[in-house]
C-alpha cells in the first residue's frame, strides 16, 4: 500500500513537472527570455542601453516576487547589427539557451528574416524590435509568421508622415532623402515618398549609404546638387553625423530631419555644436519629463538623470509589455498562453503610452512626436 502511495506521489510530481516544462525556458522558479541586439561595434551603444534597462527592470520585478513566483532571466547576445549574426543568435537562443520567448530585437532586415525563418515557424513570440518596417507589420492573413511579432513602437510610415506634414506646413517643397541601403532605410524611403505623394510632391533627390558604413560620397553629390530645402535622413547616428558635416562643408544648410532609430543622444554627442537644429521624430515619450506617469516610473527605475535616454525608455516599454503578457498568461505558463495573453492587450495604458493588439493587429502603438536639438545639445519638444 505504501509503495502504491509512493508511486502515486511520484506520478503527481512528474505530471506537475511536465505541466510547467511543456515549453523550453520555464522551470518552477524561472522564465528565460532571449534578446539579440548590437552590443559592440558602431551601434553597440544602442543595445547596451536597452539591455541595461531591461535587466534593471527585471531585477525590480524579481524583487517583488517575479511573475507568478518565477524569476525573470535575460540572455542577451551580440549581433553587431548584422543579419546573419541575428539569425545565428536566434537559433542559439531557442536551441541552446532554451529561451521561452524573445524580447527587444534590433533592426528591420535582421528581425524580419528571423521572424520568417526561425521564431515565426517555431511559434515563439517576440515582443518589441527597434524597427518600424512594414515587413514586420504584415497582416496575419498574408503572412502567418506575423502572428508572433508583437511590435511596440510606431511604424516608419507614422514617423515619416509626421515629418513630411511638418515640413509642408512650413512651406517646404524640395525634400531630399538619405537612406541606409537595407530594410530600415528602404522602408523609411517608402514612407517619405508616400507622405510626399499625398501633397503632390516627390523627393527632389535620393542618396544612399550602406549598412555599417560611413562612406556617404555617393549620396552627397546628388543631394547637394539638388540644393534641397530639407533632407530626411533614414540612417543611424554615425553616417548621419558624417553626412551633416559634409553638407555643411559643401555650403549646404537645409533643414535636417531624421527618424527615431538614429539614436538621439548618440547623434548629439557625435556632432557636438553641429547637431543644433536637427529635427528627430520620436516614438516614445520624452524621457526627461516627469509629467507622464510611465516616464516617472522609468526615471525611478534608472534613478540617474544623466542615464535617461530614448532607447532606454523604449526598452522599458518593451519589457513592460512582455511582463504584462506573462502575468496574464497565468501560473500554468506556455508559449501559446503567452501568445493569447499578448493578443488580449487591447488599448492597454501604461500611463501615457498605449499598446493595442486588438483585432489581430501587431502595430502596438502609433505614438509619434517631433523634437529638435537645441542649444548645448538639449533635446526640445
C-alpha positions as CSV (number, residue, x, y, z in Angstrom):
1,X,0.0,0.0,0.0
2,X,2.8,2.4,0.9
3,X,4.5,1.5,-2.4
4,X,1.4,2.4,-4.3
5,X,1.1,5.7,-2.5
6,X,4.7,6.5,-3.2
7,X,4.2,5.7,-6.9
8,X,1.1,7.9,-7.0
9,X,3.1,10.8,-5.4
10,X,5.9,10.4,-7.9
11,X,3.4,10.3,-10.7
12,X,1.8,13.5,-9.5
13,X,5.2,15.2,-9.3
14,X,6.1,14.0,-12.8
15,X,2.8,15.3,-14.1
16,X,3.3,18.7,-12.4
17,X,6.8,18.9,-13.8
18,X,5.5,18.2,-17.3
19,X,2.8,20.8,-16.9
20,X,5.2,23.6,-16.4
21,X,8.0,22.2,-18.6
22,X,5.9,21.7,-21.7
23,X,7.9,24.5,-23.4
24,X,11.6,25.3,-23.0
25,X,12.8,28.1,-20.8
26,X,10.3,27.5,-17.9
27,X,11.1,26.0,-14.5
28,X,9.3,26.1,-11.2
29,X,11.4,29.2,-10.3
30,X,12.4,30.9,-13.5
31,X,11.5,32.1,-17.0
32,X,14.3,32.6,-19.6
33,X,13.9,35.3,-22.2
34,X,16.2,35.9,-25.1
35,X,17.4,39.1,-26.8
36,X,19.6,39.8,-29.8
37,X,21.0,43.3,-30.4
38,X,24.2,45.1,-31.2
39,X,26.3,45.1,-28.0
40,X,29.5,46.1,-29.8
41,X,30.7,47.9,-32.9
42,X,29.4,51.3,-34.2
43,X,25.8,50.6,-32.9
44,X,26.8,48.9,-29.7
45,X,25.6,51.8,-27.6
46,X,22.0,51.1,-28.6
47,X,22.0,47.5,-27.5
48,X,23.9,48.2,-24.3
49,X,21.4,50.8,-23.2
50,X,18.5,48.5,-24.0
51,X,20.0,45.5,-22.2
52,X,20.8,47.5,-19.1
53,X,17.3,48.9,-18.8
54,X,15.6,45.6,-19.3
55,X,17.9,43.9,-16.8
56,X,17.3,46.6,-14.2
57,X,13.5,46.3,-14.7
58,X,13.7,42.5,-14.4
59,X,15.6,42.9,-11.1
60,X,12.8,45.1,-9.9
61,X,10.1,42.6,-10.9
62,X,12.1,39.7,-9.3
63,X,12.5,41.6,-6.0
64,X,8.7,41.9,-5.9
65,X,8.2,38.1,-6.3
66,X,8.7,37.7,-10.1
67,X,5.9,36.5,-12.4
68,X,3.6,34.2,-10.5
69,X,6.6,33.1,-8.3
70,X,9.1,32.8,-11.2
71,X,12.1,35.0,-11.6
72,X,12.9,36.5,-15.0
73,X,16.2,35.8,-16.6
74,X,17.5,37.6,-19.6
75,X,20.0,36.1,-22.1
76,X,21.3,38.8,-24.4
77,X,23.5,38.0,-27.4
78,X,25.6,40.4,-29.5
79,X,24.7,40.5,-33.2
80,X,26.7,43.6,-34.3
81,X,23.6,44.8,-36.3
82,X,24.3,42.0,-38.9
83,X,21.5,39.9,-40.3
84,X,23.4,36.6,-40.4
85,X,24.5,37.0,-36.8
86,X,21.0,37.8,-35.7
87,X,19.7,34.6,-37.3
88,X,22.5,32.6,-35.7
89,X,21.8,34.2,-32.3
90,X,18.1,33.4,-32.6
91,X,18.8,29.8,-33.3
92,X,21.2,29.7,-30.3
93,X,18.7,31.4,-28.0
94,X,16.0,28.8,-28.9
95,X,18.0,25.7,-29.3
96,X,20.9,26.1,-26.9
97,X,19.9,28.8,-24.3
98,X,16.3,27.4,-24.3
99,X,14.6,30.8,-24.3
100,X,10.9,30.7,-23.6
101,X,10.2,33.9,-25.6
102,X,12.2,36.7,-27.3
103,X,12.4,40.4,-26.5
104,X,13.9,43.6,-27.8
105,X,15.5,42.8,-31.1
106,X,17.2,45.5,-33.3
107,X,16.8,46.3,-36.9
108,X,14.4,45.7,-39.8
109,X,16.1,43.2,-42.1
110,X,17.5,41.0,-39.3
111,X,14.3,40.8,-37.4
112,X,12.1,40.3,-40.5
113,X,14.4,37.4,-41.6
114,X,14.4,35.9,-38.1
115,X,10.6,36.2,-38.0
116,X,10.0,34.4,-41.3
117,X,12.6,31.7,-40.9
118,X,13.1,30.9,-37.2
119,X,10.9,32.2,-34.4
120,X,7.7,32.5,-36.5
121,X,7.8,28.9,-37.8
122,X,8.8,27.8,-34.2
123,X,5.7,29.7,-32.9
124,X,7.8,31.7,-30.3
125,X,6.5,35.2,-29.5
126,X,8.9,38.2,-29.9
127,X,7.9,41.4,-28.1
128,X,9.5,44.6,-29.4
129,X,12.1,45.5,-32.0
130,X,13.8,48.8,-32.9
131,X,12.1,48.9,-36.3
132,X,9.1,50.5,-37.8
133,X,9.4,48.4,-41.0
134,X,6.2,47.4,-42.8
135,X,7.7,43.9,-43.3
136,X,7.2,43.4,-39.6
137,X,3.6,44.6,-39.7
138,X,2.1,42.5,-42.5
139,X,-1.5,41.2,-42.0
140,X,-1.5,37.8,-40.4
141,X,-3.7,36.6,-43.2
142,X,-0.9,37.2,-45.8
143,X,2.0,36.2,-43.5
144,X,1.2,33.8,-40.7
145,X,4.6,34.4,-39.1
146,X,3.4,37.9,-38.3
147,X,1.3,36.4,-35.6
148,X,4.4,36.0,-33.4
149,X,5.8,39.5,-33.8
150,X,4.4,42.0,-31.3
151,X,5.6,45.5,-32.2
152,X,5.7,48.1,-29.5
153,X,6.7,51.3,-31.4
154,X,5.0,53.2,-34.2
155,X,5.9,52.4,-37.8
156,X,8.3,54.3,-40.1
157,X,5.2,55.3,-42.1
158,X,3.8,57.0,-39.0
159,X,7.1,58.8,-38.4
160,X,7.7,59.9,-41.9
161,X,4.2,61.2,-42.3
162,X,4.6,63.4,-39.2
163,X,7.9,64.7,-40.5
164,X,6.6,65.5,-44.0
165,X,3.4,67.1,-42.7
166,X,5.5,69.4,-40.6
167,X,7.8,70.3,-43.5
168,X,4.9,71.0,-45.8
169,X,3.2,73.2,-43.1
170,X,6.4,75.3,-43.1
171,X,6.1,75.8,-46.9
172,X,9.0,73.4,-47.8
173,X,8.6,71.6,-51.1
174,X,12.1,70.5,-52.1
175,X,12.8,67.5,-49.9
176,X,15.7,65.1,-50.4
177,X,16.2,61.7,-48.8
178,X,19.4,60.0,-47.5
179,X,18.6,56.4,-46.7
180,X,20.5,53.3,-45.4
181,X,20.6,50.6,-48.0
182,X,18.7,47.9,-46.1
183,X,15.2,47.2,-44.8
184,X,15.3,50.1,-42.4
185,X,16.3,52.7,-45.0
186,X,14.1,51.4,-47.8
187,X,11.1,51.3,-45.5
188,X,11.8,54.9,-44.4
189,X,12.3,56.0,-48.1
190,X,8.9,54.4,-49.0
191,X,7.3,56.2,-46.1
192,X,8.7,59.6,-47.1
193,X,7.7,59.0,-50.8
194,X,4.1,58.0,-49.8
195,X,3.8,61.0,-47.4
196,X,5.1,63.4,-50.0
197,X,2.8,62.0,-52.7
198,X,-0.2,63.0,-50.5
199,X,0.9,66.6,-51.0
200,X,1.6,66.2,-54.7
201,X,5.4,66.0,-54.2
202,X,8.2,63.6,-54.8
203,X,11.8,63.5,-53.3
204,X,13.9,66.1,-55.0
205,X,17.0,63.9,-54.7
206,X,17.8,60.5,-53.2
207,X,21.2,59.2,-51.9
208,X,22.1,56.0,-50.1
209,X,24.7,54.7,-47.7
210,X,25.5,51.0,-47.0
211,X,24.7,49.4,-43.6
212,X,27.6,49.8,-41.1
213,X,29.4,52.1,-43.5
214,X,30.4,55.8,-43.2
215,X,31.0,56.3,-46.9
216,X,28.4,58.9,-47.9
217,X,30.3,60.0,-51.0
218,X,27.7,58.6,-53.4
219,X,24.9,60.3,-51.6
220,X,26.5,63.7,-51.1
221,X,26.8,64.6,-54.8
222,X,23.2,64.1,-56.0
223,X,21.7,65.6,-52.8
224,X,24.0,68.7,-52.7
225,X,23.4,69.3,-56.4
226,X,19.7,69.4,-55.8
227,X,20.1,72.2,-53.3
228,X,17.1,70.9,-51.2
229,X,15.2,72.9,-48.6
230,X,15.2,69.9,-46.4
231,X,16.8,66.4,-46.1
232,X,15.2,63.5,-44.3
233,X,17.9,61.1,-43.2
234,X,16.8,57.4,-42.7
235,X,20.2,56.5,-41.2
236,X,21.9,55.7,-37.8
237,X,23.9,58.3,-35.9
238,X,27.4,57.8,-37.3
239,X,26.6,58.1,-41.1
240,X,24.1,60.8,-40.2
241,X,26.8,62.8,-38.5
242,X,29.3,62.3,-41.4
243,X,26.6,63.4,-43.9
244,X,25.6,66.5,-42.0
245,X,29.2,67.7,-41.6
246,X,29.9,67.1,-45.3
247,X,26.8,69.0,-46.4
248,X,27.7,72.0,-44.2
249,X,31.3,71.9,-45.5
250,X,29.8,72.0,-49.0
251,X,27.9,75.1,-48.1
252,X,24.5,73.4,-47.8
253,X,22.3,74.2,-44.8
254,X,18.9,72.6,-45.4
255,X,16.5,71.6,-42.6
256,X,17.8,68.2,-41.4
257,X,15.3,65.7,-40.1
258,X,15.9,62.1,-39.0
259,X,13.9,59.2,-37.6
260,X,13.9,57.7,-34.1
261,X,16.4,54.8,-34.7
262,X,19.2,57.4,-35.3
263,X,19.9,57.4,-31.6
264,X,19.2,60.9,-30.3
265,X,21.8,61.1,-27.5
266,X,24.5,59.4,-29.6
267,X,23.9,61.8,-32.6
268,X,24.2,64.9,-30.3
269,X,27.4,63.5,-28.8
270,X,28.9,62.7,-32.3
271,X,28.0,66.1,-33.9
272,X,28.5,68.5,-31.0
273,X,27.6,72.0,-31.9
274,X,26.7,70.9,-35.5
275,X,23.7,68.9,-34.0
276,X,21.8,72.1,-33.3
277,X,18.6,72.5,-35.3
278,X,18.4,68.9,-36.4
279,X,14.8,67.5,-36.0
280,X,14.2,64.0,-34.8
281,X,10.9,62.1,-34.7
282,X,10.4,60.1,-31.5
283,X,8.2,57.1,-30.9
284,X,8.2,57.1,-27.1
285,X,7.5,59.9,-24.6
286,X,10.2,62.4,-23.7
287,X,12.4,60.6,-21.1
288,X,13.3,63.8,-19.2
289,X,9.8,65.0,-18.5
290,X,8.3,63.5,-15.3
291,X,4.7,64.8,-16.1
292,X,3.8,61.5,-17.8
293,X,3.3,58.6,-15.3
294,X,5.2,56.0,-17.4
295,X,8.2,58.3,-17.7
296,X,8.2,58.9,-13.9
297,X,8.3,55.1,-13.4
298,X,11.2,54.8,-15.9
299,X,13.1,57.5,-14.2
300,X,12.6,55.9,-10.7
301,X,13.8,52.7,-12.2
302,X,17.0,54.1,-13.7
303,X,17.5,56.6,-10.8
304,X,20.2,58.5,-12.6
305,X,19.2,61.6,-14.6
306,X,22.3,61.5,-16.8
307,X,21.4,58.0,-17.9
308,X,17.9,58.7,-19.2
309,X,17.5,58.0,-22.9
310,X,15.0,57.3,-25.7
311,X,16.5,53.9,-26.3
312,X,16.2,53.2,-22.5
313,X,12.6,54.4,-22.5
314,X,11.7,52.2,-25.4
315,X,13.4,49.1,-23.9
316,X,11.4,49.8,-20.7
317,X,8.1,49.8,-22.6
318,X,9.1,46.6,-24.4
319,X,9.8,44.9,-21.1
320,X,6.6,46.3,-19.6
321,X,4.6,44.7,-22.5
322,X,6.3,41.3,-22.1
323,X,5.7,41.3,-18.3
324,X,2.1,42.2,-18.7
325,X,1.7,39.3,-21.2
326,X,3.4,36.9,-18.8
327,X,1.3,37.9,-15.9
328,X,-1.9,37.5,-17.9
329,X,-0.8,34.1,-19.2
330,X,-1.0,32.7,-15.6
331,X,0.8,30.2,-13.5
332,X,0.4,27.3,-15.9
333,X,2.6,29.0,-18.5
334,X,3.1,28.0,-22.1
335,X,4.1,29.9,-25.3
336,X,0.6,29.5,-26.7
337,X,-0.9,31.0,-23.5
338,X,1.6,33.9,-23.6
339,X,0.6,34.4,-27.3
340,X,-3.1,34.6,-26.3
341,X,-2.3,36.9,-23.4
342,X,-0.4,39.3,-25.6
343,X,-3.2,39.2,-28.2
344,X,-5.6,40.2,-25.4
345,X,-3.8,43.5,-24.8
346,X,-6.4,45.8,-26.2
347,X,-5.7,49.5,-25.7
348,X,-3.7,49.0,-22.6
349,X,-2.5,52.2,-21.0
350,X,0.9,52.0,-19.2
351,X,0.5,55.6,-18.0
352,X,0.6,57.9,-21.0
353,X,1.6,55.2,-23.6
354,X,-0.9,52.8,-25.0
355,X,-0.4,49.4,-26.5
356,X,-3.1,47.8,-28.7
357,X,-3.0,44.3,-30.3
358,X,-6.8,44.0,-30.6
359,X,-8.4,42.8,-33.8
360,X,-5.3,40.7,-34.6
361,X,-3.1,43.8,-35.1
362,X,0.6,43.8,-34.3
363,X,1.2,47.5,-34.6
364,X,1.4,48.2,-30.8
365,X,1.4,52.0,-30.7
366,X,1.2,54.9,-33.1
367,X,2.8,57.4,-30.7
368,X,4.9,59.9,-32.6
369,X,6.2,63.4,-31.6
370,X,8.8,65.7,-33.2
371,X,11.8,67.0,-31.3
372,X,14.7,69.3,-32.2
373,X,18.2,69.6,-30.9
374,X,18.6,73.0,-29.2
375,X,21.5,75.0,-27.7
376,X,24.0,72.9,-25.8
377,X,22.7,69.7,-27.3
378,X,19.5,69.8,-25.3
379,X,16.6,68.0,-26.9
380,X,13.5,70.2,-27.1
381,X,9.9,69.2,-27.8
